[in-house]
């Protein structure tokens, strides 16, 4: 890796990964809670609707938590979701999808105590791709809690291809523990085992910088980019999510890696 490029990534990661980032990002919502189970629910649901305009995302995350009376775990275990009227949460994610997801999470909490408990039972730390293994298990539990019906608006079903951007983002929140933006409340896997949340900003910036050669924003691209970032920071590759996201959002002039 070119020294100037590494310096750029380190500088931008440090600039974006600061407490000021929290107020405009959905990471603020799991940070509202102290109970692990509340944090897990808020993280998974906030990440699930994290596509599109960030202000809209944050507004709708708050609306979703308000539906749960700001007590996510109690709401799930009391099955309050069964009384949800028809309505929209965020874009193509509706109250019916939220109800489906919460039924599944209730089953997870009853069987495993927490989502991290499910992750331990599935031995995701022993997997090359922990996030995809976790989603496979979550899909199984959500499906079982909903009469055998799958719902791709809650979690991706095409695990051979999906970049799994939203779950990888939720895992960044739950696992990274530098005490700045991410919460670091899980220990079932380490930051070294995380994969980059590949959104349009991160992917475009990565290609501009020569960090990613693949054209599609798919699972193979996530693996390729994360492998490149691990070569720079083996212990914490997704710290550079901040740099790549920030550069992409602000459309800064990027150095030509081939010059």
C-alpha positions as CSV (number, residue, x, y, z in Angstrom):
1,X,0.0,0.0,0.0
2,X,1.2,3.5,-0.9
3,X,2.2,5.4,2.2
4,X,0.3,8.5,1.1
5,X,-2.9,6.4,0.7
6,X,-2.5,4.8,4.1
7,X,-2.0,8.2,5.6
8,X,-5.2,9.5,3.9
9,X,-7.2,6.6,5.2
10,X,-5.8,6.9,8.7
11,X,-6.4,10.7,8.8
12,X,-10.0,10.5,7.4
13,X,-10.9,7.6,9.7
14,X,-9.7,9.6,12.8
15,X,-11.6,12.7,11.5
16,X,-15.0,10.9,10.9
17,X,-14.8,8.5,13.9
18,X,-15.5,11.1,16.5
19,X,-18.5,11.8,18.8
20,X,-19.9,14.4,16.5
21,X,-20.7,11.7,14.0
22,X,-23.2,10.1,16.3
23,X,-26.0,12.7,16.2
24,X,-26.5,12.3,12.4
25,X,-26.1,8.6,12.2
26,X,-28.5,5.7,13.1
27,X,-25.8,4.4,15.5
28,X,-27.3,7.0,17.9
29,X,-30.3,4.7,18.6
30,X,-28.6,1.6,20.1
31,X,-26.6,4.1,22.1
32,X,-29.8,5.2,23.9
33,X,-29.9,1.9,25.9
34,X,-27.8,0.1,28.5
35,X,-29.4,-3.3,28.5
36,X,-27.7,-5.6,26.0
37,X,-31.0,-6.9,24.7
38,X,-32.4,-3.4,24.1
39,X,-29.1,-2.5,22.3
40,X,-29.3,-5.6,20.1
41,X,-32.9,-4.9,19.0
42,X,-32.2,-1.2,18.4
43,X,-29.1,-2.0,16.5
44,X,-30.6,-4.7,14.2
45,X,-33.7,-2.7,13.5
46,X,-32.0,0.6,12.9
47,X,-29.5,-1.0,10.6
48,X,-32.4,-2.8,8.8
49,X,-33.9,0.5,7.7
50,X,-30.6,2.3,7.0
51,X,-30.9,3.0,3.4
52,X,-31.6,6.3,1.7
53,X,-31.5,9.8,3.1
54,X,-29.8,9.8,6.5
55,X,-32.2,12.3,8.1
56,X,-35.1,10.2,7.0
57,X,-33.5,7.1,8.3
58,X,-32.9,8.7,11.7
59,X,-36.4,10.1,11.9
60,X,-37.9,6.7,11.1
61,X,-35.6,4.9,13.5
62,X,-37.0,7.2,16.2
63,X,-40.6,6.5,15.0
64,X,-39.9,2.8,15.2
65,X,-38.6,2.9,18.7
66,X,-41.5,5.1,19.7
67,X,-43.8,2.3,18.5
68,X,-42.1,0.2,21.1
69,X,-42.5,2.9,23.7
70,X,-38.7,3.1,23.9
71,X,-38.6,-0.3,25.7
72,X,-37.6,-2.6,22.9
73,X,-37.0,-5.8,24.9
74,X,-40.1,-5.5,27.0
75,X,-42.1,-4.7,24.0
76,X,-40.8,-7.8,22.2
77,X,-41.4,-10.1,25.1
78,X,-44.9,-8.7,25.8
79,X,-45.7,-9.3,22.1
80,X,-46.8,-5.7,21.8
81,X,-46.1,-5.9,18.1
82,X,-49.2,-8.1,17.6
83,X,-51.3,-4.9,18.2
84,X,-49.5,-2.9,15.5
85,X,-51.9,-1.3,13.0
86,X,-51.1,-1.3,9.3
87,X,-48.6,1.4,8.6
88,X,-45.2,2.2,7.1
89,X,-41.9,2.3,9.0
90,X,-39.5,3.3,6.3
91,X,-39.8,3.3,2.5
92,X,-40.7,-0.4,1.7
93,X,-40.4,-1.6,5.3
94,X,-43.8,-1.7,6.9
95,X,-45.3,-2.5,10.3
96,X,-46.1,-6.0,9.0
97,X,-42.3,-6.5,8.4
98,X,-41.5,-5.1,11.8
99,X,-44.0,-7.5,13.4
100,X,-42.4,-10.4,11.5
101,X,-38.9,-9.4,12.7
102,X,-40.0,-8.9,16.3
103,X,-41.7,-12.3,16.4
104,X,-38.4,-13.9,15.4
105,X,-36.4,-11.9,17.9
106,X,-38.8,-13.0,20.7
107,X,-38.1,-16.6,19.7
108,X,-34.3,-15.9,19.8
109,X,-34.5,-14.3,23.2
110,X,-36.6,-17.2,24.6
111,X,-34.2,-19.8,23.2
112,X,-30.8,-18.1,23.6
113,X,-31.2,-15.2,26.0
114,X,-29.8,-12.7,23.5
115,X,-28.8,-12.4,19.8
116,X,-25.2,-12.8,20.9
117,X,-26.3,-16.0,22.6
118,X,-27.6,-17.3,19.2
119,X,-24.3,-16.2,17.7
120,X,-22.4,-18.3,20.3
121,X,-24.6,-21.3,19.8
122,X,-23.9,-21.1,16.0
123,X,-20.1,-20.8,16.7
124,X,-19.9,-17.9,14.4
125,X,-16.4,-17.1,15.7
126,X,-15.2,-20.3,14.0
127,X,-16.5,-19.2,10.7
128,X,-14.6,-17.4,7.9
129,X,-17.7,-15.3,7.3
130,X,-19.3,-14.8,10.8
131,X,-21.9,-12.3,9.6
132,X,-23.3,-14.5,6.9
133,X,-23.5,-17.5,9.4
134,X,-25.4,-15.3,11.9
135,X,-27.9,-14.2,9.3
136,X,-28.5,-17.8,8.2
137,X,-29.3,-18.6,11.8
138,X,-31.5,-15.5,12.3
139,X,-33.4,-16.2,9.1
140,X,-34.1,-19.7,10.4
141,X,-35.4,-18.4,13.7
142,X,-37.5,-15.6,12.1
143,X,-39.0,-18.1,9.6
144,X,-39.8,-20.6,12.4
145,X,-41.6,-17.9,14.4
146,X,-43.7,-16.9,11.4
147,X,-45.2,-20.1,10.2
148,X,-42.3,-21.1,7.9
149,X,-42.6,-17.9,5.8
150,X,-39.5,-16.0,4.8
151,X,-39.3,-12.2,4.6
152,X,-36.4,-10.7,2.6
153,X,-37.3,-7.2,3.8
154,X,-36.1,-8.1,7.2
155,X,-32.9,-9.9,6.4
156,X,-31.4,-10.9,3.0
157,X,-32.1,-14.5,1.9
158,X,-29.5,-14.7,-1.0
159,X,-26.6,-15.3,1.3
160,X,-24.4,-16.6,-1.6
161,X,-24.4,-13.1,-3.2
162,X,-25.5,-10.4,-0.7
163,X,-23.0,-7.9,0.5
164,X,-24.9,-7.9,3.8
165,X,-24.3,-4.2,4.3
166,X,-26.8,-3.6,7.0
167,X,-25.9,-6.5,9.3
168,X,-22.2,-5.8,8.8
169,X,-22.9,-2.2,9.9
170,X,-24.9,-3.5,13.0
171,X,-22.0,-5.8,13.8
172,X,-19.5,-2.9,13.6
173,X,-21.6,-1.1,16.1
174,X,-21.9,-4.1,18.4
175,X,-18.3,-5.4,18.2
176,X,-15.8,-2.5,17.6
177,X,-14.8,-1.2,21.0
178,X,-12.6,1.9,20.7
179,X,-15.0,3.9,22.9
180,X,-15.8,6.6,20.4
181,X,-18.8,5.8,18.1
182,X,-19.3,2.1,18.1
183,X,-20.6,0.4,21.3
184,X,-18.4,-2.7,21.5
185,X,-20.8,-4.6,23.7
186,X,-20.3,-8.0,22.0
187,X,-17.3,-10.3,22.6
188,X,-18.5,-13.3,20.5
189,X,-16.2,-12.2,17.7
190,X,-13.4,-9.7,17.5
191,X,-13.1,-6.5,15.5
192,X,-10.5,-8.4,13.3
193,X,-13.3,-10.7,12.1
194,X,-15.6,-8.0,10.9
195,X,-16.4,-7.2,7.3
196,X,-16.8,-3.8,5.7
197,X,-20.4,-2.5,5.3
198,X,-20.3,-1.9,1.6
199,X,-22.7,0.9,0.7
200,X,-22.6,3.0,-2.5
201,X,-20.3,5.7,-0.9
202,X,-17.8,3.1,0.4
203,X,-17.7,1.1,-2.8
204,X,-17.3,4.1,-5.1
205,X,-14.5,5.6,-3.0
206,X,-12.8,2.2,-2.7
207,X,-12.7,1.9,-6.5
208,X,-11.5,5.4,-6.9
209,X,-8.6,4.7,-4.5
210,X,-7.7,1.4,-6.2
211,X,-8.7,-0.6,-3.1
212,X,-11.5,-2.6,-4.9
213,X,-11.3,-3.9,-8.4
214,X,-14.6,-5.8,-8.6
215,X,-17.5,-3.8,-10.2
216,X,-20.5,-5.3,-8.4
217,X,-21.4,-4.4,-4.8
218,X,-21.8,-8.0,-3.8
219,X,-20.4,-10.5,-1.3
220,X,-17.2,-11.1,-3.3
221,X,-16.5,-7.4,-3.3
222,X,-17.0,-7.2,0.5
223,X,-14.5,-10.1,0.9
224,X,-12.0,-8.5,-1.6
225,X,-12.1,-5.0,0.0
226,X,-12.0,-6.3,3.6
227,X,-9.0,-8.4,2.7
228,X,-7.2,-5.3,1.4
229,X,-8.1,-3.4,4.5
230,X,-6.9,-6.2,6.8
231,X,-3.5,-6.0,5.2
232,X,-3.3,-2.4,6.6
233,X,-5.0,-3.0,9.9
234,X,-5.3,-6.7,10.7
235,X,-6.8,-6.1,14.1
236,X,-9.4,-3.6,13.0
237,X,-10.0,-3.4,9.2
238,X,-13.5,-1.8,9.4
239,X,-12.1,1.3,11.1
240,X,-11.6,2.4,7.5
241,X,-15.4,2.3,6.9
242,X,-15.3,5.8,8.5
243,X,-12.7,7.0,6.1
244,X,-14.3,5.5,3.0
245,X,-17.8,6.6,3.9
246,X,-16.7,10.1,4.8
247,X,-14.7,10.6,1.6
248,X,-17.6,9.3,-0.4
249,X,-20.2,11.4,1.2
250,X,-18.2,14.6,0.9
251,X,-17.0,13.7,-2.6
252,X,-13.5,14.9,-1.8
253,X,-10.8,14.9,-4.5
254,X,-9.1,11.5,-4.2
255,X,-5.5,10.8,-5.2
256,X,-5.0,8.7,-8.3
257,X,-3.4,5.4,-7.1
258,X,-1.9,4.8,-10.5
259,X,-0.2,8.2,-10.9
